[in-house]
Amino acid sequence: MNVHNRIKLIREEREIPQKDMAAALGVSRQTMTAIENMKYNPSLELTLKISKFFSLPVEEIFELIEEG
């Protein structure tokens, strides 16, 4: 199973610069890039911060995809 996210799509729809979002969440821009490109899954704490940042439920941002 893989975790997919809609962070980049949501961020761009809301016209939020990546560096601003990273600063608000207390992570580096490089970390945000890795998360948006699904090369890194955020911790539970960061996942909840992202959810709160967007004022969206976790399920609207992240999705568990079954392979096969």
CHARMM internal coordinates of N, CA and C (Angstrom, degrees):
IC EDIT
DIST 1 N 1 CA 1.4499
DIST 1 CA 1 C 1.5219
ANGL 1 N 1 CA 1 C 109.73
DIST 1 C 2 N 1.2966
ANGL 1 CA 1 C 2 N 114.63
DIHE 1 N 1 CA 1 C 2 N 145.44
DIST 2 N 2 CA 1.4644
ANGL 1 C 2 N 2 CA 121.52
DIHE 1 CA 1 C 2 N 2 CA 178.19
DIST 2 CA 2 C 1.5175
ANGL 2 N 2 CA 2 C 109.97
DIHE 1 C 2 N 2 CA 2 C -123.79
DIST 2 C 3 N 1.3128
ANGL 2 CA 2 C 3 N 115.76
DIHE 2 N 2 CA 2 C 3 N 148.88
DIST 3 N 3 CA 1.4577
ANGL 2 C 3 N 3 CA 121.10
DIHE 2 CA 2 C 3 N 3 CA 175.23
DIST 3 CA 3 C 1.5277
ANGL 3 N 3 CA 3 C 107.43
DIHE 2 C 3 N 3 CA 3 C -99.12
DIST 3 C 4 N 1.3215
ANGL 3 CA 3 C 4 N 115.56
DIHE 3 N 3 CA 3 C 4 N 124.10
DIST 4 N 4 CA 1.4594
ANGL 3 C 4 N 4 CA 121.46
DIHE 3 CA 3 C 4 N 4 CA 175.29
DIST 4 CA 4 C 1.5185
ANGL 4 N 4 CA 4 C 107.51
DIHE 3 C 4 N 4 CA 4 C -110.32
DIST 4 C 5 N 1.3292
ANGL 4 CA 4 C 5 N 115.41
DIHE 4 N 4 CA 4 C 5 N 151.96
DIST 5 N 5 CA 1.4617
ANGL 4 C 5 N 5 CA 118.16
DIHE 4 CA 4 C 5 N 5 CA 178.78
DIST 5 CA 5 C 1.5274
ANGL 5 N 5 CA 5 C 110.51
DIHE 4 C 5 N 5 CA 5 C -135.25
DIST 5 C 6 N 1.3234
ANGL 5 CA 5 C 6 N 114.36
DIHE 5 N 5 CA 5 C 6 N 161.90
DIST 6 N 6 CA 1.4556
ANGL 5 C 6 N 6 CA 122.55
DIHE 5 CA 5 C 6 N 6 CA 179.90
DIST 6 CA 6 C 1.5288
ANGL 6 N 6 CA 6 C 110.86
DIHE 5 C 6 N 6 CA 6 C -113.10
DIST 6 C 7 N 1.3181
ANGL 6 CA 6 C 7 N 116.89
DIHE 6 N 6 CA 6 C 7 N 22.98
DIST 7 N 7 CA 1.4690
ANGL 6 C 7 N 7 CA 120.90
DIHE 6 CA 6 C 7 N 7 CA -173.79
DIST 7 CA 7 C 1.5256
ANGL 7 N 7 CA 7 C 111.46
DIHE 6 C 7 N 7 CA 7 C -58.99
DIST 7 C 8 N 1.3249
ANGL 7 CA 7 C 8 N 116.80
DIHE 7 N 7 CA 7 C 8 N -51.16
DIST 8 N 8 CA 1.4691
ANGL 7 C 8 N 8 CA 119.66
DIHE 7 CA 7 C 8 N 8 CA -177.05
DIST 8 CA 8 C 1.5240
ANGL 8 N 8 CA 8 C 110.93
DIHE 7 C 8 N 8 CA 8 C -61.14
DIST 8 C 9 N 1.3179
ANGL 8 CA 8 C 9 N 117.24
DIHE 8 N 8 CA 8 C 9 N -43.83
DIST 9 N 9 CA 1.4658
ANGL 8 C 9 N 9 CA 121.77
DIHE 8 CA 8 C 9 N 9 CA 179.32
DIST 9 CA 9 C 1.5259
ANGL 9 N 9 CA 9 C 111.00
DIHE 8 C 9 N 9 CA 9 C -59.67
DIST 9 C 10 N 1.3146
ANGL 9 CA 9 C 10 N 116.52
DIHE 9 N 9 CA 9 C 10 N -48.60
DIST 10 N 10 CA 1.4649
ANGL 9 C 10 N 10 CA 120.98
DIHE 9 CA 9 C 10 N 10 CA -179.07
DIST 10 CA 10 C 1.5275
ANGL 10 N 10 CA 10 C 110.34
DIHE 9 C 10 N 10 CA 10 C -64.72
DIST 10 C 11 N 1.3246
ANGL 10 CA 10 C 11 N 115.99
DIHE 10 N 10 CA 10 C 11 N -44.90
DIST 11 N 11 CA 1.4675
ANGL 10 C 11 N 11 CA 120.68
DIHE 10 CA 10 C 11 N 11 CA -179.02
DIST 11 CA 11 C 1.5293
ANGL 11 N 11 CA 11 C 110.66
DIHE 10 C 11 N 11 CA 11 C -60.69
DIST 11 C 12 N 1.3343
ANGL 11 CA 11 C 12 N 116.66
DIHE 11 N 11 CA 11 C 12 N -45.01
DIST 12 N 12 CA 1.4613
ANGL 11 C 12 N 12 CA 119.99
DIHE 11 CA 11 C 12 N 12 CA -179.32
DIST 12 CA 12 C 1.5274
ANGL 12 N 12 CA 12 C 111.73
DIHE 11 C 12 N 12 CA 12 C -69.04
DIST 12 C 13 N 1.3371
ANGL 12 CA 12 C 13 N 117.73
DIHE 12 N 12 CA 12 C 13 N -37.23
DIST 13 N 13 CA 1.4724
ANGL 12 C 13 N 13 CA 120.53
DIHE 12 CA 12 C 13 N 13 CA 176.43
DIST 13 CA 13 C 1.5248
ANGL 13 N 13 CA 13 C 110.84
DIHE 12 C 13 N 13 CA 13 C -60.05
DIST 13 C 14 N 1.3176
ANGL 13 CA 13 C 14 N 115.78
DIHE 13 N 13 CA 13 C 14 N -34.78
DIST 14 N 14 CA 1.4666
ANGL 13 C 14 N 14 CA 121.01
DIHE 13 CA 13 C 14 N 14 CA -178.56
DIST 14 CA 14 C 1.5244
ANGL 14 N 14 CA 14 C 112.58
DIHE 13 C 14 N 14 CA 14 C -91.78
DIST 14 C 15 N 1.3321
ANGL 14 CA 14 C 15 N 115.63
DIHE 14 N 14 CA 14 C 15 N 1.92
DIST 15 N 15 CA 1.4701
ANGL 14 C 15 N 15 CA 122.47
DIHE 14 CA 14 C 15 N 15 CA 178.21
DIST 15 CA 15 C 1.5259
ANGL 15 N 15 CA 15 C 112.33
DIHE 14 C 15 N 15 CA 15 C 56.26
DIST 15 C 16 N 1.3254
ANGL 15 CA 15 C 16 N 115.82
DIHE 15 N 15 CA 15 C 16 N 45.64
DIST 16 N 16 CA 1.4593
ANGL 15 C 16 N 16 CA 122.05
DIHE 15 CA 15 C 16 N 16 CA 178.04
DIST 16 CA 16 C 1.5241
ANGL 16 N 16 CA 16 C 107.85
DIHE 15 C 16 N 16 CA 16 C -101.42
DIST 16 C 17 N 1.3351
ANGL 16 CA 16 C 17 N 118.36
DIHE 16 N 16 CA 16 C 17 N 119.89
DIST 17 N 17 CA 1.4628
ANGL 16 C 17 N 17 CA 119.64
DIHE 16 CA 16 C 17 N 17 CA 176.68
DIST 17 CA 17 C 1.5303
ANGL 17 N 17 CA 17 C 110.85
DIHE 16 C 17 N 17 CA 17 C -62.49
DIST 17 C 18 N 1.3127
ANGL 17 CA 17 C 18 N 115.44
DIHE 17 N 17 CA 17 C 18 N 141.78
DIST 18 N 18 CA 1.4654
ANGL 17 C 18 N 18 CA 120.57
DIHE 17 CA 17 C 18 N 18 CA -177.99
DIST 18 CA 18 C 1.5253
ANGL 18 N 18 CA 18 C 111.31
DIHE 17 C 18 N 18 CA 18 C -57.47
DIST 18 C 19 N 1.3364
ANGL 18 CA 18 C 19 N 116.97
DIHE 18 N 18 CA 18 C 19 N -40.90
DIST 19 N 19 CA 1.4724
ANGL 18 C 19 N 19 CA 119.94
DIHE 18 CA 18 C 19 N 19 CA -178.60
DIST 19 CA 19 C 1.5236
ANGL 19 N 19 CA 19 C 111.49
DIHE 18 C 19 N 19 CA 19 C -64.40
DIST 19 C 20 N 1.3350
ANGL 19 CA 19 C 20 N 117.09
DIHE 19 N 19 CA 19 C 20 N -33.96
DIST 20 N 20 CA 1.4663
ANGL 19 C 20 N 20 CA 120.59
DIHE 19 CA 19 C 20 N 20 CA 178.67
DIST 20 CA 20 C 1.5297
ANGL 20 N 20 CA 20 C 111.00
DIHE 19 C 20 N 20 CA 20 C -69.54
DIST 20 C 21 N 1.3197
ANGL 20 CA 20 C 21 N 115.81
DIHE 20 N 20 CA 20 C 21 N -41.99
DIST 21 N 21 CA 1.4658
ANGL 20 C 21 N 21 CA 119.53
DIHE 20 CA 20 C 21 N 21 CA 178.37
DIST 21 CA 21 C 1.5255
ANGL 21 N 21 CA 21 C 109.98
DIHE 20 C 21 N 21 CA 21 C -64.55
DIST 21 C 22 N 1.3239
ANGL 21 CA 21 C 22 N 116.63
DIHE 21 N 21 CA 21 C 22 N -44.80
DIST 22 N 22 CA 1.4671
ANGL 21 C 22 N 22 CA 120.66
DIHE 21 CA 21 C 22 N 22 CA 179.29
DIST 22 CA 22 C 1.5272
ANGL 22 N 22 CA 22 C 110.49
DIHE 21 C 22 N 22 CA 22 C -58.62
DIST 22 C 23 N 1.3224
ANGL 22 CA 22 C 23 N 117.32
DIHE 22 N 22 CA 22 C 23 N -44.95
DIST 23 N 23 CA 1.4663
ANGL 22 C 23 N 23 CA 121.18
DIHE 22 CA 22 C 23 N 23 CA 179.92
DIST 23 CA 23 C 1.5248
ANGL 23 N 23 CA 23 C 111.03
DIHE 22 C 23 N 23 CA 23 C -62.49
DIST 23 C 24 N 1.3337
ANGL 23 CA 23 C 24 N 116.53
DIHE 23 N 23 CA 23 C 24 N -42.32
DIST 24 N 24 CA 1.4693
ANGL 23 C 24 N 24 CA 120.72
DIHE 23 CA 23 C 24 N 24 CA -179.66
DIST 24 CA 24 C 1.5267
ANGL 24 N 24 CA 24 C 111.56
DIHE 23 C 24 N 24 CA 24 C -64.28
DIST 24 C 25 N 1.3461
ANGL 24 CA 24 C 25 N 116.34
DIHE 24 N 24 CA 24 C 25 N -31.13
DIST 25 N 25 CA 1.4622
ANGL 24 C 25 N 25 CA 120.74
DIHE 24 CA 24 C 25 N 25 CA -178.78
DIST 25 CA 25 C 1.5311
ANGL 25 N 25 CA 25 C 112.96
DIHE 24 C 25 N 25 CA 25 C -91.84
DIST 25 C 26 N 1.3264
ANGL 25 CA 25 C 26 N 116.67
DIHE 25 N 25 CA 25 C 26 N -7.54
DIST 26 N 26 CA 1.4584
ANGL 25 C 26 N 26 CA 120.44
DIHE 25 CA 25 C 26 N 26 CA 178.86
DIST 26 CA 26 C 1.5196
ANGL 26 N 26 CA 26 C 114.23
DIHE 25 C 26 N 26 CA 26 C 76.01
DIST 26 C 27 N 1.3433
ANGL 26 CA 26 C 27 N 116.19
DIHE 26 N 26 CA 26 C 27 N 31.30
DIST 27 N 27 CA 1.4700
ANGL 26 C 27 N 27 CA 121.03
DIHE 26 CA 26 C 27 N 27 CA 177.39
DIST 27 CA 27 C 1.5213
ANGL 27 N 27 CA 27 C 108.64
DIHE 26 C 27 N 27 CA 27 C -128.14
DIST 27 C 28 N 1.3241
ANGL 27 CA 27 C 28 N 116.38
DIHE 27 N 27 CA 27 C 28 N 168.27
DIST 28 N 28 CA 1.4611
ANGL 27 C 28 N 28 CA 120.22
DIHE 27 CA 27 C 28 N 28 CA 179.00
DIST 28 CA 28 C 1.5222
ANGL 28 N 28 CA 28 C 110.54
DIHE 27 C 28 N 28 CA 28 C -79.20
DIST 28 C 29 N 1.3303
ANGL 28 CA 28 C 29 N 115.38
DIHE 28 N 28 CA 28 C 29 N 159.38
DIST 29 N 29 CA 1.4577
ANGL 28 C 29 N 29 CA 120.18
DIHE 28 CA 28 C 29 N 29 CA 175.73
DIST 29 CA 29 C 1.5156
ANGL 29 N 29 CA 29 C 110.40
DIHE 28 C 29 N 29 CA 29 C -61.91
DIST 29 C 30 N 1.3451
ANGL 29 CA 29 C 30 N 116.42
DIHE 29 N 29 CA 29 C 30 N -34.62
DIST 30 N 30 CA 1.4683
ANGL 29 C 30 N 30 CA 121.03
DIHE 29 CA 29 C 30 N 30 CA 178.77
DIST 30 CA 30 C 1.5260
ANGL 30 N 30 CA 30 C 110.90
DIHE 29 C 30 N 30 CA 30 C -63.59
DIST 30 C 31 N 1.3270
ANGL 30 CA 30 C 31 N 116.93
DIHE 30 N 30 CA 30 C 31 N -38.20
DIST 31 N 31 CA 1.4646
ANGL 30 C 31 N 31 CA 120.81
DIHE 30 CA 30 C 31 N 31 CA 176.89
DIST 31 CA 31 C 1.5181
ANGL 31 N 31 CA 31 C 110.10
DIHE 30 C 31 N 31 CA 31 C -63.99
DIST 31 C 32 N 1.3318
ANGL 31 CA 31 C 32 N 117.14
DIHE 31 N 31 CA 31 C 32 N -43.21
DIST 32 N 32 CA 1.4655
ANGL 31 C 32 N 32 CA 120.29
DIHE 31 CA 31 C 32 N 32 CA 178.50
DIST 32 CA 32 C 1.5254
ANGL 32 N 32 CA 32 C 110.57
DIHE 31 C 32 N 32 CA 32 C -63.03
DIST 32 C 33 N 1.3166
ANGL 32 CA 32 C 33 N 117.30
DIHE 32 N 32 CA 32 C 33 N -39.77
DIST 33 N 33 CA 1.4697
ANGL 32 C 33 N 33 CA 120.73
DIHE 32 CA 32 C 33 N 33 CA 177.96
DIST 33 CA 33 C 1.5174
ANGL 33 N 33 CA 33 C 110.18
DIHE 32 C 33 N 33 CA 33 C -60.28
DIST 33 C 34 N 1.3233
ANGL 33 CA 33 C 34 N 116.93
DIHE 33 N 33 CA 33 C 34 N -46.32
DIST 34 N 34 CA 1.4695
ANGL 33 C 34 N 34 CA 121.26
DIHE 33 CA 33 C 34 N 34 CA -179.30
DIST 34 CA 34 C 1.5301
ANGL 34 N 34 CA 34 C 111.02
DIHE 33 C 34 N 34 CA 34 C -62.87
DIST 34 C 35 N 1.3176
ANGL 34 CA 34 C 35 N 117.31
DIHE 34 N 34 CA 34 C 35 N -40.70
DIST 35 N 35 CA 1.4692
ANGL 34 C 35 N 35 CA 120.85
DIHE 34 CA 34 C 35 N 35 CA 179.23
DIST 35 CA 35 C 1.5263
ANGL 35 N 35 CA 35 C 109.90
DIHE 34 C 35 N 35 CA 35 C -66.98
DIST 35 C 36 N 1.3315
ANGL 35 CA 35 C 36 N 116.80
DIHE 35 N 35 CA 35 C 36 N -46.55
DIST 36 N 36 CA 1.4644
ANGL 35 C 36 N 36 CA 120.57
DIHE 35 CA 35 C 36 N 36 CA -179.31
DIST 36 CA 36 C 1.5277
ANGL 36 N 36 CA 36 C 112.33
DIHE 35 C 36 N 36 CA 36 C -62.49
DIST 36 C 37 N 1.3185
ANGL 36 CA 36 C 37 N 116.70
DIHE 36 N 36 CA 36 C 37 N -32.86
DIST 37 N 37 CA 1.4716
ANGL 36 C 37 N 37 CA 121.12
DIHE 36 CA 36 C 37 N 37 CA 179.04
DIST 37 CA 37 C 1.5313
ANGL 37 N 37 CA 37 C 112.49
DIHE 36 C 37 N 37 CA 37 C -88.10
DIST 37 C 38 N 1.3292
ANGL 37 CA 37 C 38 N 116.14
DIHE 37 N 37 CA 37 C 38 N 7.29
DIST 38 N 38 CA 1.4672
ANGL 37 C 38 N 38 CA 124.38
DIHE 37 CA 37 C 38 N 38 CA 177.91
DIST 38 CA 38 C 1.5293
ANGL 38 N 38 CA 38 C 113.06
DIHE 37 C 38 N 38 CA 38 C 56.96
DIST 38 C 39 N 1.3230
ANGL 38 CA 38 C 39 N 114.85
DIHE 38 N 38 CA 38 C 39 N 35.38
DIST 39 N 39 CA 1.4609
ANGL 38 C 39 N 39 CA 120.88
DIHE 38 CA 38 C 39 N 39 CA 175.20
DIST 39 CA 39 C 1.5275
ANGL 39 N 39 CA 39 C 110.37
DIHE 38 C 39 N 39 CA 39 C -96.60
DIST 39 C 40 N 1.3250
ANGL 39 CA 39 C 40 N 115.33
DIHE 39 N 39 CA 39 C 40 N -9.85
DIST 40 N 40 CA 1.4680
ANGL 39 C 40 N 40 CA 121.78
DIHE 39 CA 39 C 40 N 40 CA -177.18
DIST 40 CA 40 C 1.5232
ANGL 40 N 40 CA 40 C 108.02
DIHE 39 C 40 N 40 CA 40 C -149.83
DIST 40 C 41 N 1.3170
ANGL 40 CA 40 C 41 N 116.57
DIHE 40 N 40 CA 40 C 41 N 132.04
DIST 41 N 41 CA 1.4666
ANGL 40 C 41 N 41 CA 121.16
DIHE 40 CA 40 C 41 N 41 CA 175.16
DIST 41 CA 41 C 1.5237
ANGL 41 N 41 CA 41 C 109.05
DIHE 40 C 41 N 41 CA 41 C -94.75
DIST 41 C 42 N 1.3201
ANGL 41 CA 41 C 42 N 116.73
DIHE 41 N 41 CA 41 C 42 N 129.06
DIST 42 N 42 CA 1.4657
ANGL 41 C 42 N 42 CA 118.79
DIHE 41 CA 41 C 42 N 42 CA -179.32
DIST 42 CA 42 C 1.5270
ANGL 42 N 42 CA 42 C 111.66
DIHE 41 C 42 N 42 CA 42 C -68.92
DIST 42 C 43 N 1.3118
ANGL 42 CA 42 C 43 N 114.84
DIHE 42 N 42 CA 42 C 43 N 157.30
DIST 43 N 43 CA 1.4600
ANGL 42 C 43 N 43 CA 120.81
DIHE 42 CA 42 C 43 N 43 CA 175.26
DIST 43 CA 43 C 1.5251
ANGL 43 N 43 CA 43 C 108.77
DIHE 42 C 43 N 43 CA 43 C -64.27
DIST 43 C 44 N 1.3076
ANGL 43 CA 43 C 44 N 116.02
DIHE 43 N 43 CA 43 C 44 N 166.60
DIST 44 N 44 CA 1.4702
ANGL 43 C 44 N 44 CA 120.33
DIHE 43 CA 43 C 44 N 44 CA 177.16
DIST 44 CA 44 C 1.5244
ANGL 44 N 44 CA 44 C 109.82
DIHE 43 C 44 N 44 CA 44 C -59.64
DIST 44 C 45 N 1.3131
ANGL 44 CA 44 C 45 N 117.03
DIHE 44 N 44 CA 44 C 45 N -42.73
DIST 45 N 45 CA 1.4690
ANGL 44 C 45 N 45 CA 120.60
DIHE 44 CA 44 C 45 N 45 CA 179.70
DIST 45 CA 45 C 1.5254
ANGL 45 N 45 CA 45 C 110.99
DIHE 44 C 45 N 45 CA 45 C -59.60
DIST 45 C 46 N 1.3370
ANGL 45 CA 45 C 46 N 116.86
DIHE 45 N 45 CA 45 C 46 N -46.91
DIST 46 N 46 CA 1.4591
ANGL 45 C 46 N 46 CA 120.14
DIHE 45 CA 45 C 46 N 46 CA -179.64
DIST 46 CA 46 C 1.5311
ANGL 46 N 46 CA 46 C 111.09
DIHE 45 C 46 N 46 CA 46 C -67.79
DIST 46 C 47 N 1.3156
ANGL 46 CA 46 C 47 N 117.28
DIHE 46 N 46 CA 46 C 47 N -36.37
DIST 47 N 47 CA 1.4675
ANGL 46 C 47 N 47 CA 121.33
DIHE 46 CA 46 C 47 N 47 CA 176.69
DIST 47 CA 47 C 1.5295
ANGL 47 N 47 CA 47 C 109.93
DIHE 46 C 47 N 47 CA 47 C -58.62
DIST 47 C 48 N 1.3279
ANGL 47 CA 47 C 48 N 116.30
DIHE 47 N 47 CA 47 C 48 N -45.17
DIST 48 N 48 CA 1.4651
ANGL 47 C 48 N 48 CA 120.37
DIHE 47 CA 47 C 48 N 48 CA 179.63
DIST 48 CA 48 C 1.5329
ANGL 48 N 48 CA 48 C 111.58
DIHE 47 C 48 N 48 CA 48 C -67.66
DIST 48 C 49 N 1.3229
ANGL 48 CA 48 C 49 N 117.20
DIHE 48 N 48 CA 48 C 49 N -35.35
DIST 49 N 49 CA 1.4658
ANGL 48 C 49 N 49 CA 120.80
DIHE 48 CA 48 C 49 N 49 CA 176.09
DIST 49 CA 49 C 1.5301
ANGL 49 N 49 CA 49 C 110.72
DIHE 48 C 49 N 49 CA 49 C -64.38
DIST 49 C 50 N 1.3382
ANGL 49 CA 49 C 50 N 116.55
DIHE 49 N 49 CA 49 C 50 N -41.00
DIST 50 N 50 CA 1.4662
ANGL 49 C 50 N 50 CA 121.20
DIHE 49 CA 49 C 50 N 50 CA 178.96
DIST 50 CA 50 C 1.5262
ANGL 50 N 50 CA 50 C 109.47
DIHE 49 C 50 N 50 CA 50 C -63.92
DIST 50 C 51 N 1.3181
ANGL 50 CA 50 C 51 N 116.54
DIHE 50 N 50 CA 50 C 51 N -43.94
DIST 51 N 51 CA 1.4557
ANGL 50 C 51 N 51 CA 121.77
DIHE 50 CA 50 C 51 N 51 CA 178.26
DIST 51 CA 51 C 1.5280
ANGL 51 N 51 CA 51 C 110.60
DIHE 50 C 51 N 51 CA 51 C -58.77
DIST 51 C 52 N 1.3119
ANGL 51 CA 51 C 52 N 116.35
DIHE 51 N 51 CA 51 C 52 N -45.55
DIST 52 N 52 CA 1.4672
ANGL 51 C 52 N 52 CA 121.31
DIHE 51 CA 51 C 52 N 52 CA 179.53
DIST 52 CA 52 C 1.5276
ANGL 52 N 52 CA 52 C 110.65
DIHE 51 C 52 N 52 CA 52 C -67.44
DIST 52 C 53 N 1.3206
ANGL 52 CA 52 C 53 N 117.40
DIHE 52 N 52 CA 52 C 53 N -39.73
DIST 53 N 53 CA 1.4674
ANGL 52 C 53 N 53 CA 122.48
DIHE 52 CA 52 C 53 N 53 CA 179.42
DIST 53 CA 53 C 1.5313
ANGL 53 N 53 CA 53 C 110.57
DIHE 52 C 53 N 53 CA 53 C -57.21
DIST 53 C 54 N 1.3273
ANGL 53 CA 53 C 54 N 116.21
DIHE 53 N 53 CA 53 C 54 N -44.55
DIST 54 N 54 CA 1.4604
ANGL 53 C 54 N 54 CA 121.38
DIHE 53 CA 53 C 54 N 54 CA -179.53
DIST 54 CA 54 C 1.5381
ANGL 54 N 54 CA 54 C 113.00
DIHE 53 C 54 N 54 CA 54 C -86.25
DIST 54 C 55 N 1.3185
ANGL 54 CA 54 C 55 N 117.56
DIHE 54 N 54 CA 54 C 55 N -9.76
DIST 55 N 55 CA 1.4781
ANGL 54 C 55 N 55 CA 122.36
DIHE 54 CA 54 C 55 N 55 CA -174.17
DIST 55 CA 55 C 1.5235
ANGL 55 N 55 CA 55 C 110.76
DIHE 54 C 55 N 55 CA 55 C 55.75
DIST 55 C 56 N 1.3442
ANGL 55 CA 55 C 56 N 114.54
DIHE 55 N 55 CA 55 C 56 N 45.10
DIST 56 N 56 CA 1.4582
ANGL 55 C 56 N 56 CA 122.30
DIHE 55 CA 55 C 56 N 56 CA 178.84
DIST 56 CA 56 C 1.5223
ANGL 56 N 56 CA 56 C 109.33
DIHE 55 C 56 N 56 CA 56 C -130.40
DIST 56 C 57 N 1.3367
ANGL 56 CA 56 C 57 N 117.11
DIHE 56 N 56 CA 56 C 57 N 151.43
DIST 57 N 57 CA 1.4644
ANGL 56 C 57 N 57 CA 119.25
DIHE 56 CA 56 C 57 N 57 CA 173.43
DIST 57 CA 57 C 1.5404
ANGL 57 N 57 CA 57 C 110.23
DIHE 56 C 57 N 57 CA 57 C -65.62
DIST 57 C 58 N 1.2950
ANGL 57 CA 57 C 58 N 115.71
DIHE 57 N 57 CA 57 C 58 N 149.44
DIST 58 N 58 CA 1.4717
ANGL 57 C 58 N 58 CA 121.72
DIHE 57 CA 57 C 58 N 58 CA 179.61
DIST 58 CA 58 C 1.5250
ANGL 58 N 58 CA 58 C 110.59
DIHE 57 C 58 N 58 CA 58 C -51.78
DIST 58 C 59 N 1.3430
ANGL 58 CA 58 C 59 N 116.96
DIHE 58 N 58 CA 58 C 59 N -40.05
DIST 59 N 59 CA 1.4650
ANGL 58 C 59 N 59 CA 121.97
DIHE 58 CA 58 C 59 N 59 CA -176.21
DIST 59 CA 59 C 1.5212
ANGL 59 N 59 CA 59 C 112.92
DIHE 58 C 59 N 59 CA 59 C -64.44
DIST 59 C 60 N 1.3331
ANGL 59 CA 59 C 60 N 118.03
DIHE 59 N 59 CA 59 C 60 N -21.03
DIST 60 N 60 CA 1.4661
ANGL 59 C 60 N 60 CA 120.68
DIHE 59 CA 59 C 60 N 60 CA 178.05
DIST 60 CA 60 C 1.5282
ANGL 60 N 60 CA 60 C 111.79
DIHE 59 C 60 N 60 CA 60 C -86.04
DIST 60 C 61 N 1.3138
ANGL 60 CA 60 C 61 N 116.36
DIHE 60 N 60 CA 60 C 61 N -10.06
DIST 61 N 61 CA 1.4638
ANGL 60 C 61 N 61 CA 121.29
DIHE 60 CA 60 C 61 N 61 CA -178.96
DIST 61 CA 61 C 1.5277
ANGL 61 N 61 CA 61 C 110.76
DIHE 60 C 61 N 61 CA 61 C -107.62
DIST 61 C 62 N 1.3276
ANGL 61 CA 61 C 62 N 116.09
DIHE 61 N 61 CA 61 C 62 N -41.07
DIST 62 N 62 CA 1.4673
ANGL 61 C 62 N 62 CA 122.25
DIHE 61 CA 61 C 62 N 62 CA -176.12
DIST 62 CA 62 C 1.5169
ANGL 62 N 62 CA 62 C 111.13
DIHE 61 C 62 N 62 CA 62 C -115.87
DIST 62 C 63 N 1.3333
ANGL 62 CA 62 C 63 N 115.45
DIHE 62 N 62 CA 62 C 63 N 147.13
DIST 63 N 63 CA 1.4602
ANGL 62 C 63 N 63 CA 121.29
DIHE 62 CA 62 C 63 N 63 CA 178.76
DIST 63 CA 63 C 1.5229
ANGL 63 N 63 CA 63 C 109.49
DIHE 62 C 63 N 63 CA 63 C -141.21
DIST 63 C 64 N 1.3077
ANGL 63 CA 63 C 64 N 116.21
DIHE 63 N 63 CA 63 C 64 N 136.50
DIST 64 N 64 CA 1.4536
ANGL 63 C 64 N 64 CA 122.10
DIHE 63 CA 63 C 64 N 64 CA 176.60
DIST 64 CA 64 C 1.5297
ANGL 64 N 64 CA 64 C 108.14
DIHE 63 C 64 N 64 CA 64 C -92.28
DIST 64 C 65 N 1.3319
ANGL 64 CA 64 C 65 N 116.26
DIHE 64 N 64 CA 64 C 65 N 119.97
DIST 65 N 65 CA 1.4642
ANGL 64 C 65 N 65 CA 122.16
DIHE 64 CA 64 C 65 N 65 CA -176.68
DIST 65 CA 65 C 1.5314
ANGL 65 N 65 CA 65 C 109.40
DIHE 64 C 65 N 65 CA 65 C -108.61
DIST 65 C 66 N 1.3194
ANGL 65 CA 65 C 66 N 115.30
DIHE 65 N 65 CA 65 C 66 N 125.88
DIST 66 N 66 CA 1.4650
ANGL 65 C 66 N 66 CA 119.73
DIHE 65 CA 65 C 66 N 66 CA 176.11
DIST 66 CA 66 C 1.5120
ANGL 66 N 66 CA 66 C 109.65
DIHE 65 C 66 N 66 CA 66 C -84.58
DIST 66 C 67 N 1.3222
ANGL 66 CA 66 C 67 N 115.99
DIHE 66 N 66 CA 66 C 67 N 134.34
DIST 67 N 67 CA 1.4627
ANGL 66 C 67 N 67 CA 121.44
DIHE 66 CA 66 C 67 N 67 CA 177.44
DIST 67 CA 67 C 1.5133
ANGL 67 N 67 CA 67 C 109.52
DIHE 66 C 67 N 67 CA 67 C -89.12
DIST 67 C 68 N 1.3181
ANGL 67 CA 67 C 68 N 114.80
DIHE 67 N 67 CA 67 C 68 N 151.85
DIST 68 N 68 CA 1.4549
ANGL 67 C 68 N 68 CA 117.46
DIHE 67 CA 67 C 68 N 68 CA 173.64
DIST 68 CA 68 C 1.4105
ANGL 68 N 68 CA 68 C 114.19
DIHE 67 C 68 N 68 CA 68 C 122.44
END
COOR INIT
IC SEED 1 N 1 CA 1 C
IC BUILD
